[in-house]
Amino acid sequence: MTETLPPRARKVKILATLGPASSTPEMIRQLMIAGADAFRINMSHGDQQAKAALVNAIRALEEEFRRPTTILFDLQGPKLRVGHFDSGATQLKTGERFIFDRRASSGDAHRVELPHPELFEAVKPGTNILIDDGKVRLKVLESGEEQIVTQVQVGGRVSDNKGVNVPDVVVPIPALTEKDRSDLQFALEQNADWVALSFVQRPEDVAEARSLIGDRAALLAKIEKPAAIDRLNDIVALSDAVMVARGDLGVELPPEQVPPLQNRIVATARQFGKPVVVATQMLESMITSPTPTRAEVSDVATAIYDGADAVMLSAESAAGQYPCEAVQMMDRIAISVERDPSYTARIHFTQTKLEPTTADALAGSARQIASTVSATAMVCYSSSGATARRIARERPPVPLLAMSASLTTARRLGLLWGVHAVQTRDVSSFEEMVAKGKRMALRHQIAKGGERIVLMAGIPFGTAGSTNVLHVVRLAGDELERYEASKGSGAAE
């Protein structure tokens, strides 16, 4: 019988970034065993051929462990950078003037090329310009078509091609570069489950990506620009999920503003019933240390208490010295938080308003019923994933086994809180639904004999958005054994 992984002992998901420290099939396998539920492929580094090898390794694990596994391709997005300097770098001194211009020549201590003509139109006197992740800060004094005159507010060393951030304005450039379009096409050819869109400033950025992706992958919008906060509701409404990209937010905004914004983004996504990922610098010290700081542990715990669907490791798993240890630590933090008696009250602090539909009404009722009858698990049939998303939004007290005949759907559910997704053949009758739901709950160790489960599905079966049945059943201890004896041990369903 093929080896399987038991369900996680937690509901929040772990998204692990792959990179130089985790690019071999064996290391990816170790990360999955350690607790990684989904894998992020960062298109900012490496070539497409290397990324294809990562996809093949992940899909091989999917076969080995009989578990649909989620792959997220993260597009790089536009990168604003200064030009070159005569000696490769210069030192900007606080209080002095410095000029950005459009001359394609090497810069010095007084000026440098800024090869982004859009910025010359966008900035105005008073606009802040940040260089090298905000280490150097300048304020615009004058702006025109050919040059931007600034005063250095916080000086420092600036070298060739350092990144530029302009937090005060909506930069008039699209979120998708030519590289992104090529990478997006590659990701779709690789059957990406999710695509993450960087540099989102407006709903139109999400709409453009959606028009290119269609329904071939789910779309996650990264909230990393202050301009996106002003249009947050519209952006969340157009996306399939959002990410709190705290690293970039912390560059363009004062760091003390990031925690309340994180809380607001998580709450907004939950109100819309969209998965939300909290990312960046969560266990940063574990890049070089086998253990995190206590502050980092508290940071991860806060995201879980807020009800985030997933927490993400970046350099910790991609380039760090302890990638498996970082995943294991995040797993242990999540388990500890979710066992806290106050956890349930904390995650329900955010109110999620049900839509006036049968499916939403049943999802809300199912959570209450699971508590009332002391059910061990919930089971749903979902062709599109909509039923599973509705149930996950309610943050039920027990895990959710989501069954789908669509492998694509099962894979996409890997970012949802509390969902253990499996691919299974479709059912054709109510009786078959109940019988299979019970067997699969036993087989996947979601529940044991003698325990109750709550089943949800739609009749007619296989019709998206038709959830209209809620059923409570008690499991028989020998049900799975009897079925496998009649069909053959480990019979595929």
N, C-alpha and C positions, 0 to 999 in steps of 0.2 A: 504493500500500500504506500502511496506517495506520502512523503513527510508533510505535515502541516504545522503551522504556527498557531498556538492558542490565541484567543482574543486578548487584547491588551487589558491590563488591570486598571485602566484609566479611560476617560472619555475624551480628553483633549488630545489632539494629534501632534506628532512631531514631524516637522519638515526639515530634512537634512540636505544641505548644499554639498554637491560633489565637486571635487577639485583635485589638485595634485596629490593630496594626502589620502584621497578616497576614490581613486579612479580605476582600481583593479577589481575584477569580479569578486575576488575573495574578500576584499575590504568592504565592498558594497553589501555583500552577504552578511558580514559581521555587523554592519550598521543596522541592517534590517532585523537581525536577531536581537541586537541591543535595544531596539525600540523604534527605529525610524519607520514611519507610516507612509511617507511620501518623499520623493527626491526632487531637489531643485537643480536644474542644469543652467548655469549662468553663461549667457551668450556674450558677456563682456570679455571673456578670456578663452583662448584656444580656438581650434578650427572645427569645422562642421564634421569632418571625418572622425575626430576624437569624440565628439558628442554622440555620433551614431554608435560608437562602441559602448558608451555608457548606457544608451537605450537598450542595446542588445543584452547587456549584462543584467539590467533590471528586469527585462521581460523573461529572461531565463529563470530568474528567481521566482517570478510569478508562476511559472510552470512547476518549479521545484516545490514551492510551498502551497500551491493551489490557493493563492490569495491574490485577487486583483490589486495591482500596485500602481500608485499614482505618480505620474511624471509631470513636473511643471517646468516649462521652458521660460526663462526670464530674459526678455529682450533688453539690450543695453540702453537704448534711447539716445537722444542727442547729448553730446558732451561738449560744453563750451570750454575753450582753452585759450591761453595767451600764446603768443608766438615764441620765437627764439631770441636769445640774448647773445651779445658779442662773445662773452666768456662762459656761456652756458647758464649763468645765473646773475642776479644782482641783489643788493640789499636796499630795501625801501625803508626810509627813516620817517618816523612819526612826525607829522606836521608839515612835511614837504609836499610839493606838488608832483603829480605823476600823470602822464598822458598816455591814453590808449588811442591808437590811430589805425589807419587802413594801409599804411605803407608796408610793402612786403620786404622789409629789411630787418636786420638784427637789431634788437633793442639794447638799451643801456639803463643807467640809473635814473633816466629822466622820461623815457618813453619805451613802448613796445607795441608790436602789431597785435590787434585783436581781430582775428579773421572771421568775424561774425557780423556782417553788415546790419542784420536785424536789430542788434543791440544798440546801434547808434541812433536808431529811430525810437527805440523803446525807453531808454533812460532819460531822466530829467534831473535838473538840479535837486539835490537832496537824496537821490537814489543811492543806496548802498551797493557796493561791488565787493564781493568776497573772493579771495584767491586761496587755493590750497586748503580746501575744507574749512574756510573761515579763519585760518591762522593769520592771514593778512587782510585788513579791512580798509576800504577807501570810500570816500563820499564824493559824489559827482558835484562839481562846481559849475561846469558849463558842458553843454553837449551840442553836437552838430553832425552834419553828414560825414565829415572826414575825421573828427577827433572828439574824444571825451576827456575833459580836464577834470582831474580829481585831486583831493587832498587825502594824504595817508592818515588814517585814524589810528590804526594799529600796524606798526611796521614789522618787517621781517624779511627773510630770504625768499626770493621767488626765482625758480629755475624754469628751464624750457618746458613749454606745454603743460604748465600747471592748470588745474581746473579752475573755472570761474563760475560763481553763483551770483545771481541777481534776484534776491528774494522779494524786492518791493514791487516788481512789475510782472505782468503776464508777458513772457517772452514770445514774440510772434513767429514761432517756428513749430512745425508739426511734431508730434510725439514719436512718429515713425521716420527714421532715416532710411537711406537706401540700404545700408547694412541691415537694419531691422527688418526691412521688407524681405530681403534675401533669407535672413535667419527665420523669419516667420514662415516663409514657404517651406524651408527645410524642416521646421518643427512640425508643420502639418503633414508633411510627407512621412515623418517619423511617428505619426499618430500620437502627437502630444495630447495629454489629457487636459492640461491647463496651459495657458499662455499668459505671462505676466507683462503688463504694459508699463513701461517707465515714463517719467517726465510728463505725467498726466497733469494738465492745468485746467482743462475745460471738459464738459460733457462731450463736446465735439471730437475730442481726442479719442474717447472711448468708442464713439459712434463710427469713426473712421476705421479703427481696428476691427470692430464688429463686422463692418461691411466686407472686410477682407477675409475674416475667419469664418463667417457664417455660423453653422452649427458643427463645424469640424473639430472644435475644441472649446472648452469653457474659458472665459476671459476674466482675468483678475487685474484690477486696477491698483497700482501702487500709489498710495497717498504719501508723497514725499515733497510736494511743492506747496508753499503757503497759499498760492492761488487756488489750489484744489480744495482747500478748506472752505473757501467762500462759496463753492458750488458742490459741496459734499453730497447733499441729498440727491442732486441730479446725477452725479457721477456714480453713486452707489446704485441708484435705480437702474442705470444702464449696464452695470457690470454684473457678472455672476458671483464675484467675490471681491474683497478688497484686502490690501496689506497695509499695515501701519509701518512704513519704512522710516524708522526713527532716526537712523543715521543721517540721512539727507535732511529730514525735518530739523534735526538738531544743528545742522550747519546753517540753514537759512533762517532759523528762529532762535531766540534765546533759549538755552537748554531748559530753563524752568517752565517754559510754555509747553514742552513736549508731553509731560505726564497727563495734564488735563486734556490735551488734544487726543492722546491715545485713548483715554477713557471715552471721549466724545465719539471718535471714529468707531470704536468697538460697539458702543451703544447704538449708534446709527445703523451699522450693518446688521446688528441683531434685530432691530426694529423692522428692517426691510426683509428679514429672513435670509440674509446672504452670509456665507461663511466669511470669517475675518481672521487674518493671520497677523500676529505681532512678531516683528522681526528686527534684527540688527543689534549686535553687541550684548546679547542676552547672557552669554557666559564667556565674555571676551577674554578674561584672564586664562581660560582653559586652552587658548591657542598655544601657550607655552607652559602651563601649569596643569598637573593632573587633578587639581581641585579648584573650584571657583571661590570667589570672595563671598562673604555672607550677604553683601549688598546685591550681588548678582542673583543669588538664590532668591532673595526677596523680590527682585525685579521680575523674575520668571513667575514667581507665585502670584504677584499682583495681576499679571496678564491672565492667569488661569482663574483667579477669583473674579475678574471682570467678565468672564464667560467667553474668552477668545476660543475659536474653533481649533486653532493650531498655533504653536509657537515654533519659531524657525531658528536653526543654527546656520550661520554664514561661514566665516573663516574658521570657526571652531572645528567644523567637520570637513571643510574644503581644503584648508592648508595648515591646520594646527597639528601639534605633535600628539594629541590625544583625542582623535575623532570619536572612537567608540566610547571612551570614558565620558565625553561630553554628551553623547546621546543617552548613555545610562544615567548620568546625573539628571538630565532633564526629565527622564522617565521617573526617577525616584522623587523628584520635586513634585511632579504632577500627581503621583499616587498619594503622596503625603498630604497635599492640599485637598484633594478630592475626598480624603478620609476625614477631614476636619468637619466636625458637626455643624459648623457655621457656613460651610461651603454652599449648601443648597440655598440658604437664604440669600447669600451674597450674589449668586449667579441669577437669582430671580429679582434682584433689585431693579434691573432693567425691564421695563414693561414691554411685552410684545403683543401688539394688538392683532387679534384674529380678523381675517377678512370674512365678509358675510358669505362664505361658501361651505358646502357640505364637507369638503376635505379639511378645511381649517377647523371647523367645528369638531370633527372627529379627532383631529390631531390634539386639540386642546383637551377634549374629553378623555382621550387615551392616557394622557399623562396623569390625570386625576384618578382614573380607574386603576392604573398600575399601582398607584400609592394605596388606594383603598383596599384592593384585594391582595396586596403584598406580592404582586407579580415579580418574577425574577428578571424578565426581559420583555421586550417588545419585538415583534416581527412584522415586516411589511413587504408587500410585493410592489415593485415600482419599475415601470418600463422606462420612464424618463428621468427618474430621480426626484420628481416634485414631491411625492409623498414623503420620502425620506427627509427632504429639506424641511418640510412643514413640521414633521415630528421633531427633528433636531433643533429647530428654532425654539421649541417649547422647553428644551433642556429637561427631558424626562429623568426620573430618578434611577432608571435602569438602562442598560445598554440596548441598542437597537440593531437587530439583524436585518439588513436590507437585502432582499433577493431580487435579482433582475435577470431577465433573459439576455439583456444587452451587456456585453463585456465593457463597452464604452461607458455606459452609465455606471456600472459597478466601479470602474477605475476612477471616475470623476468624484464619486462619493468619498474618496479617501481623504479629503480635507474637511469633512463634516464632523462636528463634535458628536461623540458617542455612537458613531455608525460603524458597524462591522459589515462590509459589503461582500457579497458572494454572487457569482454568476451561476444560474441554474436554469434548467429548461422551464418553459412556461407551463402554466396549469390551465385546465379547461373547465373545471367545475369547482363549486364551493367545497365539496368534500375533499377533492384532491388538494385544494389550497390548504385546508386545515391539516391534512395528513402530512403534506410535505413541509409545512411550516414547523410542525412538531419535530419531525425527523431532523430537519436542518438545524434547529435550535439545539438538539441533543448532539448531533455530529460536530457542530462547531463550538461546542462547550459553552454556549450562551446560557443554557439552563440544564438542570438535571431532572431525573425522574421524580415525580411527585410534586414538582413545582408548577406554578401557573405562568402562562405567558399571554400577552395581549397581541392579537393579530389584527392587521389592517390591510385592506386591499380594495380594489375597484372591480365591480362587475358591470359590464362584460370585461373579462380579463384581457390584458394586452392593450387596453385603450388608455392612452395618457390622460391624466387629469380626471379620472373617473372614480376616485376614492370614495366609497360609500358604504363600506362594511367594517364593523368593529366587532371582534369576537374574542372571548376569554376562554381558554382551554387549560386543562391540567395534563401534564405529560405523564405517560406511562413509562416506567423504568425500562421495560424490555422492548419498547416500540422500535427503536433503531435496530436492535439485534434481530428482531423478527423480520424486518424489512430486508436487511442485508442477507439474511439466510435465504430468503425467497428469491432475491435478485442477484446474489453474488456479493461477497464481501467488498465493501468500498464502492458499491455501485454508483456510477456517475448519475447525477440528477440534473 
